[in-house]
Amino acid sequence: MKKELTRQQYLDLYYYMRLNRAVEEMMVKLFRQNKIVGGLYSSLGQEAISVGTAYALEKKDWLAPMIRNIGALLVKGVRPRDVFMQHMAKYDSPTKGKDGTSHFGDLDNLHIVSPISMLGDLIPVMTGVAMAGRYLGQRIVAMTWIGDGGSSTGVFHEGLNFAAVQKAPFVLILENNLWAYSTPVRKQVPLENLADRAKAYGIESYIVDGNNVLAMYSTAKEAVEQARAGEGPILIEAKTFRRMGHAQHDPAEYVPKEMRAYWEARDPIALYEKFLTGENLLDAKGRKEIEEKINTLLAKERDFAENSPLPPPEFAETGVYCTGDDCHKIRAKWERPIAEVTPPRSSVEAVWTVPGFGSGKGSGGAHAPIHFGDTQPAETKPAEAGKSAVQAPAKAAAKKTVKAVPASASRKARR
Amino acid sequence: MPGTNGSAPSGTQVTFLEAIKQAMFEEMERDPAVILMGEDVGVYGGAFKTSEGILERFGWERVIDTPISESAMIGAACGMSYLGLRPIVEMQFIDFIVCAFNQITNFVAKGHYLWNAPAPMVVRGPSGGGVHGGPFHSANPEMYFVHTPGLKVIYPSTPYDAKGLLKAAVRDNNPVLFFEHKFLYRRIKGELPAGDYTVPIGKAVVRRQGKHLTIISYAAMMHTSLEAGEALAKEGIEAEVIDLRTLLPLDEETILNSVKKTNKCLVVHEDTKTGGIAGEIAAILCEKAFGDLDGPLMRVTSLDTPVPYAPTLEEYFLPNAKKIFSAAKELARY
């Protein structure tokens, strides 16, 4: 971190984690009252990740949540009523009842891309968002999340590789919560640190304590700044634990009791409260005020959601196609001179030269092959070191810049 | 050379391939939001040279050579479209589009319906057989996508339509799949107007007037159907030949108008038989023109097999004018 957070920022992080948890607790109640139409997923114990990373984004930046990133949506400005109504399939919900859970977005105002259930697909999509933003001169960063299980999909690798090749301003948060439904991470990936996946694409990675909101925030902030500066995509592995089952129906009896107990003792909100109290940023009164604020807000939001109707049946037939300008006026927002990308300024030489190997037809230039006469073979370039904040206590992470530690060192330290 | 700046003087005969290239040049010239992405589209100018010279004209930011990652390029194009760009993605061979099946059918196609997110993008590439490409370079996978609400599927047969429909596809606010029959690339020529024009998506066209039966086809088989139509005329059978041009949304009106006139319908497609568009057309006719039919709907299609490699096998596999002629004669007897 370049500088310490303001008091308000410290409290914002707390507020959003509490809000995230309260929204999900209210949805559990709604679920038990049969008011939630489909499945209900929980991010209990992972709130620090959603909140800490999304809080590092600017308003103009783009994000795409997964099912356990309600917190990120709230930080980006989504109203709790929208989350409730999505789950209750209400007509006033962002998708007007056509989809549920966190499957909704907002292209125009909040810059949120909706996920789909197939894991990994958001990675190339958000790479495209990042590339388009760069092309238009918007200086935006795109962020999305993936789980340990989702990192096994083919499209994860296609997408991250493409992002790396393109040096896209893209930050990927890998939430290693140890479980993909009932499958432990050991059966998913034969790696101690999933951040190591970044090495295959020559991109930087970080390993962070996912239950430490300040470590999450400061690492994400650094990554976002790097990405915005044009240094390419960054992978952040957040070490955490999925406290509930895959969804409400799953009691997760396959999780060892000792493992659960270990992580329950490391609740991200309790840890952060301890830090805030120790720093005199929060006292019992302040805490009560925040609780009351959230309770009042959510009661109102829930009432609104409950009063919204289900969509009329024939609404199912509408909206397959965009019908044109009357439906959506699609206009790219240029923040650079268009002349830079239109001929003749965009034109390139039709010949490329590889030093020591002569010329070829087809405009290679800076994009020429890397080991056709490069003075230094690619293999001898130093590998990018992963950076670790895994053992940084909340207080330390909050007070000083997270120092880069090679991922291998942190591995050694934990053995 | 017409291809270098995308414009052709009036009256020039250009190939199907040149028409596609012109459409891309002109659309990129017209709108800086249009970019081209695909394997070998830049330095090499595309495996079939459909994008030759585009990199030199528009530069690296707008002409992107990608890794061999169909899901990544289609996913990225979708993300770009959310910021108002209008990407064209080339599949080196359309066979490889199925590598990105999930991205197209689940992400790209459903976005507008589910969360009001239009994805103005085009996925195009060379398709079809008859050039001994073998089982993985000859496919006609259009019907996988005709079954996917939210997409538009175009499969033109003439240079004029190829150019006009590709331009319309780029300007459309929806994801459009654009199939280019590679057999036609350098074999079919046509005259193109000098100025800008588009051809409406979703409209079929009557290529040959007739009164005895209707032959419905598209792409390369449209030309084969016309050839059969000439042979039939010599026997006194006047076939009306309809070129569908767009498979989704399908132009039911043109189909119904013709069949209500001729009362007989033969569908010819290079796609395999089961699950081909002929089955859908048969259902539409049963629902909306049952009383007008004087004979069974007949089909001439490829065999229900993968596309075989050997010339003898592929020839046997594909429809041809002789097979169309025989089927049409049989149908005319009703």
Boltz contact constraints between the chains, C-beta under 6 A:
constraints:
  - contact:
      token1: [A, 95]
      token2: [B, 114]
      max_distance: 6.0
  - contact:
      token1: [A, 95]
      token2: [B, 115]
      max_distance: 6.0
  - contact:
      token1: [A, 98]
      token2: [B, 114]
      max_distance: 6.0
  - contact:
      token1: [A, 99]
      token2: [B, 114]
      max_distance: 6.0
  - contact:
      token1: [A, 104]
      token2: [B, 115]
      max_distance: 6.0
  - contact:
      token1: [A, 105]
      token2: [B, 115]
      max_distance: 6.0
  - contact:
      token1: [A, 107]
      token2: [B, 82]
      max_distance: 6.0
  - contact:
      token1: [A, 107]
      token2: [B, 117]
      max_distance: 6.0
  - contact:
      token1: [A, 114]
      token2: [B, 115]
      max_distance: 6.0
  - contact:
      token1: [A, 116]
      token2: [B, 106]
      max_distance: 6.0
  - contact:
      token1: [A, 116]
      token2: [B, 107]
      max_distance: 6.0
  - contact:
      token1: [A, 118]
      token2: [B, 102]
      max_distance: 6.0
  - contact:
      token1: [A, 118]
      token2: [B, 106]
      max_distance: 6.0
  - contact:
      token1: [A, 121]
      token2: [B, 107]
      max_distance: 6.0
  - contact:
      token1: [A, 124]
      token2: [B, 72]
      max_distance: 6.0
  - contact:
      token1: [A, 124]
      token2: [B, 75]
      max_distance: 6.0
  - contact:
      token1: [A, 124]
      token2: [B, 76]
      max_distance: 6.0
  - contact:
      token1: [A, 125]
      token2: [B, 75]
      max_distance: 6.0
  - contact:
      token1: [A, 125]
      token2: [B, 78]
      max_distance: 6.0
  - contact:
      token1: [A, 125]
      token2: [B, 79]
      max_distance: 6.0
  - contact:
      token1: [A, 126]
      token2: [B, 79]
      max_distance: 6.0
  - contact:
      token1: [A, 127]
      token2: [B, 76]
      max_distance: 6.0
  - contact:
      token1: [A, 128]
      token2: [B, 76]
      max_distance: 6.0
  - contact:
      token1: [A, 128]
      token2: [B, 79]
      max_distance: 6.0
  - contact:
      token1: [A, 128]
      token2: [B, 80]
      max_distance: 6.0
  - contact:
      token1: [A, 129]
      token2: [B, 79]
      max_distance: 6.0
  - contact:
      token1: [A, 132]
      token2: [B, 80]
      max_distance: 6.0
  - contact:
      token1: [A, 132]
      token2: [B, 83]
      max_distance: 6.0
  - contact:
      token1: [A, 132]
      token2: [B, 85]
      max_distance: 6.0
  - contact:
      token1: [A, 135]
      token2: [B, 61]
      max_distance: 6.0
  - contact:
      token1: [A, 155]
      token2: [B, 71]
      max_distance: 6.0
  - contact:
      token1: [A, 158]
      token2: [B, 69]
      max_distance: 6.0
  - contact:
      token1: [A, 158]
      token2: [B, 71]
      max_distance: 6.0
  - contact:
      token1: [A, 158]
      token2: [B, 72]
      max_distance: 6.0
  - contact:
      token1: [A, 159]
      token2: [B, 72]
      max_distance: 6.0
  - contact:
      token1: [A, 161]
      token2: [B, 67]
      max_distance: 6.0
  - contact:
      token1: [A, 162]
      token2: [B, 67]
      max_distance: 6.0
  - contact:
      token1: [A, 162]
      token2: [B, 69]
      max_distance: 6.0
  - contact:
      token1: [A, 162]
      token2: [B, 72]
      max_distance: 6.0
  - contact:
      token1: [A, 319]
      token2: [B, 113]
      max_distance: 6.0
  - contact:
      token1: [A, 320]
      token2: [B, 113]
      max_distance: 6.0
  - contact:
      token1: [A, 320]
      token2: [B, 149]
      max_distance: 6.0
  - contact:
      token1: [A, 320]
      token2: [B, 150]
      max_distance: 6.0
  - contact:
      token1: [A, 321]
      token2: [B, 174]
      max_distance: 6.0
  - contact:
      token1: [A, 322]
      token2: [B, 112]
      max_distance: 6.0
  - contact:
      token1: [A, 322]
      token2: [B, 118]
      max_distance: 6.0
  - contact:
      token1: [A, 322]
      token2: [B, 173]
      max_distance: 6.0
  - contact:
      token1: [A, 322]
      token2: [B, 174]
      max_distance: 6.0
  - contact:
      token1: [A, 328]
      token2: [B, 118]
      max_distance: 6.0
  - contact:
      token1: [A, 328]
      token2: [B, 173]
      max_distance: 6.0
  - contact:
      token1: [A, 330]
      token2: [B, 84]
      max_distance: 6.0
  - contact:
      token1: [A, 330]
      token2: [B, 120]
      max_distance: 6.0
  - contact:
      token1: [A, 330]
      token2: [B, 173]
      max_distance: 6.0
  - contact:
      token1: [A, 331]
      token2: [B, 84]
      max_distance: 6.0
  - contact:
      token1: [A, 332]
      token2: [B, 33]
      max_distance: 6.0
  - contact:
      token1: [A, 332]
      token2: [B, 84]
      max_distance: 6.0
  - contact:
      token1: [A, 332]
      token2: [B, 85]
      max_distance: 6.0
  - contact:
      token1: [A, 338]
      token2: [B, 32]
      max_distance: 6.0
  - contact:
      token1: [A, 341]
      token2: [B, 32]
      max_distance: 6.0
  - contact:
      token1: [A, 341]
      token2: [B, 61]
      max_distance: 6.0
  - contact:
      token1: [A, 342]
      token2: [B, 32]
      max_distance: 6.0
  - contact:
      token1: [A, 343]
      token2: [B, 57]
      max_distance: 6.0
  - contact:
      token1: [A, 346]
      token2: [B, 58]
      max_distance: 6.0
  - contact:
      token1: [A, 346]
      token2: [B, 59]
      max_distance: 6.0
  - contact:
      token1: [A, 347]
      token2: [B, 57]
      max_distance: 6.0
  - contact:
      token1: [A, 348]
      token2: [B, 56]
      max_distance: 6.0
  - contact:
      token1: [A, 348]
      token2: [B, 59]
      max_distance: 6.0
  - contact:
      token1: [A, 350]
      token2: [B, 56]
      max_distance: 6.0
  - contact:
      token1: [A, 362]
      token2: [B, 43]
      max_distance: 6.0
  - contact:
      token1: [A, 363]
      token2: [B, 55]
      max_distance: 6.0
  - contact:
      token1: [A, 363]
      token2: [B, 56]
      max_distance: 6.0
